[in-house]
Amino acid sequence: MLVNMDRRQLLSDAIKLGGSAAFAGIVSRGLLADTSRDNAFGYGDLFPTTSLNTGETILMLPKGFQYTVFGRKGTVMSDGNVTPVQHDGMAAFASPDGDIRIVRNHEVTGDHVSDSKCIVDASNPYAYDHTAPAGCSTIVIDPVTRLLKRDFISLAGTHTNCAGGATPWGSWLSCEETVFGATIGKSSDGPFGGFAKEHGYVFEVPSQFDIAVKPVPLKALGRFVHEAIAIDPRTGILYLTEDRKTAGFYRFIPNNRRRLQEGGKLEMLMIDGKPGFDTRKGQRVGDALPCKWVAIDDPDPVSAATNDLAVYESGKAQGAATFARLEGAWYGNGSVYMSATSGGDAALGQVWRYIPSETGGTLVLLFESRDKKVLWSPDNLTVSRRGGIAICEDTYGGACHIRGLTPDGRIFDFAKNIYPGDEQSEFAGVCYSPDGQTMFVNLQLPGVTCAIWGPWERGVL
């Protein structure tokens, strides 16, 4: 047992590995303590709280926190389109006029073309595929009132836009969480395919555009069941997650940092010296796993049209590691944080930290849940200016929270969904305003976006 190790030596080694006292705290606590909830290190108990602008009570929050609600599904937007359903991943950007711009995904699905309807009119020339149902909307928020000023469709004709990532140059990378395309087939769930174009790609949406972008699929980033993207601003390298029960963790080294359409190299993470390593079970919080990367020779294989694991299998054949449903990803504290939604011995979720380096980097398990009341199916996440991690839950049948993870590895409750009739809807798209003072988050099934603010200085979020 590691409880007999010299604690000062452990901390010293952790600091050398992670380059920060925060990392040392997580490692030491992960090795020496239990992975349980500790609200004393958060913002306190949660209470039903009424929205300032609508008067509805849909969130439980700590004392002192407030919120507004806007961007509701089905409402008519400023451009005349109807606000799509299934609000999911998003990011907030500063605008030159002082407003906040949020680019928000809509995870609208439909396996077969007959199940789908585009979110814009068929006459719109800026839809990638008029037979596909999803895309993005851009919403402009007043930074003082935290209320909606205007909104419009900014990406259309894509499919199952789940998560993505913000770029250092002010755009949103929206990811398709499906590989359905023109190929028609049949599975246990029924027929699939028949769309006008192929899907399973990443699309870039400039945050400052006032009209829909002309979509260009970034095929060099791979055709697979994409989830999220995090970019290291120091190197320009993109890190990508994959939402499958057997998933890979990828990186993309662009030929041109600001022009991703010029291509680059896609790779998949491998644990050095442990080919085929499986991270899904039997892992120990705090262990440092040295990494290397294997090349994906064909990021857009023809076989991906009928096999959504084609890219993963290419990397796995070379010894790459397997994860359990990698979903949320965010860059912060010099690292990439990501959630494995069904990872861990109890299959309740893991939070991983990847620390980049020139030699391949290091992977560390920060947290693994053994109790649904502590953390259940972590999904989207973000990193605050104060170093904490805000984690959305997607429990598929239970209460959903936003949990906070402190720099020393303690987890706590920050918010709970109590939307009448949709209490089990997932939180999604958690992110912060550019000044870090407002948290934005979606309730997916009710189809609303919330702005939350309050005494952040009391904690790490």
C-alpha positions in Angstrom: 0.0 0.0 0.0 1.2 3.5 -0.9 0.2 5.0 2.4 3.7 4.1 3.7 5.5 6.1 1.1 7.4 9.3 2.1 4.8 12.0 1.4 7.5 14.7 0.8 9.1 12.6 -1.9 5.8 11.8 -3.5 4.9 15.5 -3.7 8.4 16.3 -5.1 8.1 13.7 -7.8 4.6 14.9 -8.7 5.7 18.5 -9.0 8.5 17.5 -11.4 6.0 15.5 -13.4 3.2 17.9 -13.7 5.0 21.2 -13.3 2.5 22.6 -10.8 1.5 22.3 -7.2 -2.1 21.7 -8.3 -1.0 18.5 -10.1 1.0 17.5 -7.0 -2.1 17.9 -4.9 -4.3 15.8 -7.1 -1.7 13.0 -7.4 -1.0 12.9 -3.6 -4.6 12.9 -2.7 -5.5 10.4 -5.4 -2.9 8.0 -4.0 -3.6 8.5 -0.3 -7.3 9.2 0.0 -10.7 8.1 -1.0 -12.4 9.4 -4.2 -15.5 10.7 -2.5 -17.6 13.9 -2.5 -16.6 16.7 -0.2 -19.0 19.7 -0.4 -17.0 21.5 2.3 -14.4 22.3 -0.5 -17.1 23.6 -2.8 -19.6 26.3 -2.5 -21.9 24.7 0.1 -25.3 23.1 -0.1 -27.6 23.6 -3.1 -31.0 25.3 -2.9 -33.9 25.7 -5.5 -33.2 29.0 -7.2 -35.5 31.1 -9.4 -34.4 32.5 -12.7 -34.0 36.3 -12.6 -35.7 36.8 -16.1 -38.3 34.1 -16.5 -39.3 33.4 -12.9 -39.0 29.6 -13.4 -37.2 27.4 -10.9 -35.1 24.9 -12.9 -31.8 24.8 -11.1 -30.5 24.2 -7.6 -27.4 26.3 -6.8 -25.3 27.4 -3.8 -26.4 30.5 -1.9 -25.4 33.7 -3.6 -25.6 32.4 -7.2 -28.1 33.7 -9.8 -29.0 32.8 -13.3 -30.9 33.8 -16.4 -32.5 31.5 -19.1 -32.6 32.1 -22.8 -32.2 30.4 -26.2 -35.2 28.1 -25.7 -35.9 25.5 -28.4 -38.7 26.3 -30.7 -38.5 30.0 -30.4 -38.0 32.1 -33.5 -34.5 33.4 -33.9 -33.3 36.8 -35.1 -32.7 35.4 -38.6 -36.3 33.9 -38.8 -35.2 30.3 -38.2 -36.6 28.3 -35.4 -34.2 27.6 -32.5 -33.2 23.9 -33.0 -33.5 21.2 -30.2 -30.8 19.2 -28.4 -28.5 22.0 -27.2 -25.0 20.5 -26.5 -21.4 21.6 -26.6 -20.5 25.3 -26.9 -17.9 28.0 -26.2 -18.1 31.7 -25.4 -16.1 34.4 -27.2 -15.4 38.1 -26.7 -16.9 40.4 -29.3 -15.2 43.7 -30.4 -18.4 45.6 -29.4 -18.2 44.2 -25.8 -20.9 41.5 -26.2 -20.4 37.8 -25.6 -20.9 35.5 -28.5 -21.7 31.8 -27.9 -21.5 29.2 -30.6 -23.7 26.3 -29.6 -24.0 22.8 -31.0 -27.3 21.1 -31.6 -27.1 17.3 -31.4 -30.0 16.6 -33.7 -30.0 12.9 -34.8 -31.7 10.7 -37.3 -30.1 7.5 -38.5 -31.9 7.5 -41.9 -32.5 10.3 -44.3 -36.3 9.8 -43.9 -36.0 10.7 -40.2 -34.2 14.0 -40.8 -35.1 17.6 -41.6 -32.6 20.3 -42.1 -32.6 23.2 -39.6 -32.7 25.8 -42.4 -34.9 26.1 -45.5 -33.9 24.0 -48.5 -33.2 27.2 -50.5 -30.4 28.2 -48.1 -27.1 27.9 -50.0 -25.0 27.5 -46.8 -26.1 24.1 -45.7 -23.6 21.4 -46.0 -26.2 18.7 -46.6 -29.9 19.6 -46.9 -30.9 16.1 -45.9 -29.0 16.3 -42.5 -30.7 17.6 -39.4 -28.1 19.3 -37.2 -25.7 22.3 -36.9 -24.9 25.3 -34.7 -26.5 28.5 -33.6 -24.7 31.6 -32.5 -26.2 33.6 -29.6 -25.2 37.1 -28.7 -25.4 37.9 -24.9 -25.3 41.3 -23.1 -22.4 40.8 -20.6 -24.2 43.0 -17.9 -27.8 41.7 -18.0 -26.8 38.2 -19.2 -29.8 38.3 -21.5 -30.1 37.4 -25.2 -29.6 40.2 -27.7 -29.9 38.2 -31.0 -29.4 34.7 -32.4 -29.1 32.9 -35.7 -28.1 29.7 -37.4 -24.3 29.6 -38.0 -23.8 26.0 -39.3 -26.4 23.9 -41.0 -26.8 20.6 -42.8 -24.4 18.6 -40.5 -25.3 15.6 -38.3 -25.3 14.9 -34.6 -23.2 17.9 -33.6 -22.4 16.9 -30.0 -19.3 18.7 -28.7 -16.3 20.4 -30.2 -13.7 23.0 -29.0 -12.8 26.6 -29.1 -9.7 27.7 -31.1 -7.1 30.2 -29.9 -7.9 32.3 -33.0 -11.6 32.7 -32.0 -13.6 30.0 -33.8 -15.6 27.0 -32.8 -14.8 23.5 -34.1 -18.1 21.6 -34.2 -17.8 17.8 -34.3 -20.2 15.3 -35.8 -20.9 12.3 -33.5 -21.8 9.9 -36.3 -20.4 8.5 -39.5 -23.8 8.1 -41.3 -23.6 9.2 -44.9 -24.8 8.2 -48.4 -24.4 4.4 -47.8 -27.7 2.8 -47.0 -27.7 -0.1 -44.6 -29.7 -1.8 -41.9 -28.7 -2.4 -38.3 -30.6 -3.7 -35.2 -31.9 -0.2 -34.7 -33.3 -0.1 -38.3 -32.2 1.4 -41.6 -29.4 4.0 -41.7 -27.9 6.3 -44.3 -29.2 7.7 -47.5 -27.9 11.2 -46.9 -26.7 13.5 -49.7 -23.2 13.7 -48.3 -20.8 11.8 -46.0 -20.6 12.7 -42.3 -18.3 12.1 -39.4 -16.2 15.2 -39.7 -15.3 18.4 -37.9 -16.4 21.9 -39.2 -15.1 25.3 -38.3 -17.5 28.1 -37.3 -16.0 31.6 -36.9 -17.5 33.2 -33.8 -17.7 36.7 -35.3 -19.7 35.8 -38.4 -23.2 37.2 -38.5 -24.5 34.7 -41.1 -24.1 31.0 -41.5 -20.7 29.8 -42.5 -20.1 27.9 -45.8 -19.3 24.5 -44.3 -16.1 22.7 -45.2 -15.5 19.3 -43.7 -12.0 19.0 -42.2 -11.4 15.5 -43.3 -7.8 15.3 -42.2 -9.0 15.4 -38.6 -10.6 12.0 -39.1 -13.9 10.4 -39.9 -15.1 8.8 -36.7 -17.7 9.3 -33.9 -16.2 12.7 -32.8 -17.0 14.2 -29.5 -14.7 17.1 -28.2 -11.5 19.0 -29.2 -9.0 20.8 -27.0 -6.1 22.8 -28.4 -2.8 23.4 -26.8 -2.2 27.2 -27.6 1.6 26.8 -27.2 2.0 24.2 -30.0 -1.3 24.5 -31.9 -1.8 20.7 -31.6 -5.4 19.6 -31.5 -6.5 16.8 -29.1 -9.7 14.9 -30.1 -12.0 12.5 -28.2 -14.2 9.7 -29.5 -17.5 8.6 -28.0 -17.5 4.9 -28.3 -17.4 2.1 -25.7 -14.0 1.3 -27.2 -12.6 4.7 -28.0 -9.3 6.3 -28.9 -7.6 9.6 -27.8 -6.2 11.4 -30.8 -4.0 14.4 -31.7 -3.8 16.4 -34.9 -0.7 18.2 -35.8 -1.7 20.9 -38.4 0.4 22.0 -41.3 -0.9 25.5 -40.7 -2.2 26.4 -37.2 -4.8 28.8 -38.3 -5.8 27.0 -41.6 -6.8 23.5 -40.6 -8.1 22.8 -44.1 -4.5 22.7 -45.2 -4.2 19.3 -43.5 -1.8 17.8 -41.1 -1.1 14.5 -39.3 -3.6 12.5 -37.2 -2.2 10.3 -34.4 -3.6 8.1 -31.6 -2.3 7.8 -28.1 -0.4 4.7 -27.0 1.0 4.0 -23.5 4.7 3.6 -23.9 5.9 0.1 -23.4 2.3 -1.2 -23.0 0.9 -1.8 -26.4 -2.9 -2.3 -26.5 -3.3 -0.9 -22.9 -6.9 -0.7 -21.7 -7.7 2.2 -19.5 -11.3 1.3 -18.8 -10.8 -0.8 -15.7 -8.2 -1.7 -13.1 -6.6 1.8 -13.1 -5.3 3.6 -10.0 -5.8 7.3 -9.4 -2.5 9.2 -9.5 -0.5 6.7 -11.5 1.6 8.4 -14.2 1.6 6.6 -17.6 4.2 7.7 -20.1 2.8 8.1 -23.6 3.8 7.9 -27.3 1.8 8.4 -30.4 1.1 6.2 -33.5 0.2 7.5 -36.9 -3.2 7.1 -38.5 -2.2 6.5 -42.1 -5.7 7.0 -43.5 -7.9 9.4 -41.4 -10.8 9.2 -43.8 -11.0 5.5 -44.8 -13.8 4.3 -47.1 -14.7 1.6 -44.6 -15.8 4.3 -42.1 -19.0 4.6 -44.0 -20.2 1.3 -42.5 -17.7 0.8 -39.6 -17.6 3.7 -37.2 -14.5 2.2 -35.5 -12.4 2.0 -38.7 -10.0 4.8 -37.5 -9.8 3.4 -34.0 -9.0 -0.1 -35.3 -6.2 1.3 -37.4 -4.6 2.8 -34.3 -5.3 -0.2 -32.0 -3.6 -2.5 -34.5 -0.4 -0.5 -33.8 -0.8 -0.8 -30.1 -2.8 2.4 -29.2 -4.7 2.6 -26.0 -8.4 2.0 -25.5 -10.7 4.3 -23.4 -14.4 4.1 -22.4 -16.5 6.7 -24.1 -14.2 9.7 -24.2 -16.5 12.8 -24.2 -15.7 16.2 -22.8 -12.2 17.7 -23.3 -10.7 21.1 -22.4 -7.3 22.6 -22.3 -6.2 24.4 -19.0 -3.4 24.4 -16.5 -1.0 23.3 -19.2 -2.9 20.1 -19.8 -5.8 18.5 -21.6 -8.6 17.2 -19.3 -11.1 14.7 -20.6 -13.9 12.6 -19.3 -14.4 8.9 -19.9 -18.1 8.7 -19.4 -18.4 4.9 -18.6 -14.8 4.3 -17.5 -13.8 2.8 -14.2 -14.3 -0.4 -12.3 -17.9 0.7 -11.5 -18.4 2.1 -15.0 -19.5 5.4 -13.5 -16.9 7.6 -15.1 -13.3 8.7 -15.0 -11.6 12.1 -15.4 -8.2 12.0 -17.1 -5.4 14.5 -17.4 -2.9 14.4 -20.3 0.2 16.5 -19.9 1.9 17.2 -23.2 5.6 17.1 -23.7 8.1 16.9 -26.6 8.7 13.2 -25.7 5.1 12.1 -25.9 3.5 13.3 -22.7 2.0 11.7 -19.6 -1.4 10.4 -18.8 -2.8 10.5 -15.3 -6.1 9.3 -13.9 -7.4 12.2 -11.7 -10.7 10.8 -10.5 -12.7 7.7 -10.7 -16.2 7.4 -9.4 -17.4 4.4 -7.3 -20.7 6.0 -6.3 -23.5 7.5 -8.4 -24.0 10.1 -5.7 -20.4 11.3 -6.2 -20.1 11.4 -10.0 -22.2 9.7 -12.5 -21.4 9.6 -16.3 -19.2 12.8 -16.7 -19.7 14.4 -20.1 -18.8 17.9 -21.2 -16.3 19.7 -19.0 -14.4 23.0 -18.8 -11.5 24.5 -16.8 -12.0 27.7 -14.8 -9.5 30.6 -14.4 -9.3 29.5 -10.8 -8.0 26.1 -11.8 -11.1 24.0 -11.0 -12.9 21.7 -13.4 -16.7 22.0 -14.0 -18.1 18.6 -15.1 -21.6 18.0 -16.6 -23.4 14.7 -15.9 -25.4 12.7 -18.4 -26.8 9.9 -16.3 -29.3 8.3 -18.7 -32.0 8.0 -16.0 -31.0 9.7 -12.8 -30.5 13.2 -11.4 -28.0 15.3 -13.3 -25.5 17.7 -11.7 -22.7 19.9 -12.5 -19.8 18.7 -10.3 -16.7 20.6 -9.4 -13.2 19.1 -9.1 -10.7 21.0 -7.1 -7.0 21.2 -7.9 -6.2 18.9 -5.0 -8.6 16.2 -6.3 -11.8 16.8 -4.2 -15.2 16.7 -5.9 -18.3 18.6 -4.9 -21.8 19.5 -6.1 -22.3 22.9 -7.8 -25.7 22.7 -9.6 -28.6 20.2 -10.0 -31.2 20.1 -12.7 -34.8 20.4 -11.3 -36.5 21.4 -14.6 -40.1 20.3 -14.1 -40.7 17.2 -16.2 -37.1 17.0 -17.4 -35.3 16.5 -14.2 -33.1 13.8 -15.7 -32.0 15.9 -18.7 -28.2 16.1 -19.0 -26.3 19.3 -18.5 -24.2 20.1 -21.6 -21.8 22.7 -23.1 -20.5 24.1 -19.8 -18.1 27.0 -20.5 -17.2 30.5 -19.2 -17.4 34.0 -20.5 -14.1 35.5 -21.6 -13.7 37.3 -18.2 -14.5 34.1 -16.3 -17.4 35.7 -14.4 -20.3 33.9 -16.0 -20.8 30.2 -16.5 -22.9 29.2 -19.5 -24.5 25.7 -19.6 -27.4 23.9 -21.5 -30.2 21.7 -20.3 -30.4 19.5 -23.4 -33.9 18.1 -23.4 -35.8 21.2 -22.3 -33.6 23.0 -24.8 -32.5 26.1 -22.8 -29.2 27.9 -22.1 -28.5 29.3 -18.7 -26.0 32.0 -17.6 -24.9 31.5 -14.0 -22.9 33.9 -11.8 -22.1 34.6 -8.2 -19.3 34.6 -5.7 -16.8 32.4 -7.6 -14.0 33.6 -5.4 -15.3 31.3 -2.6 -14.1 28.3 -4.5 -12.3 27.0 -7.6 -15.0 27.3 -10.3 
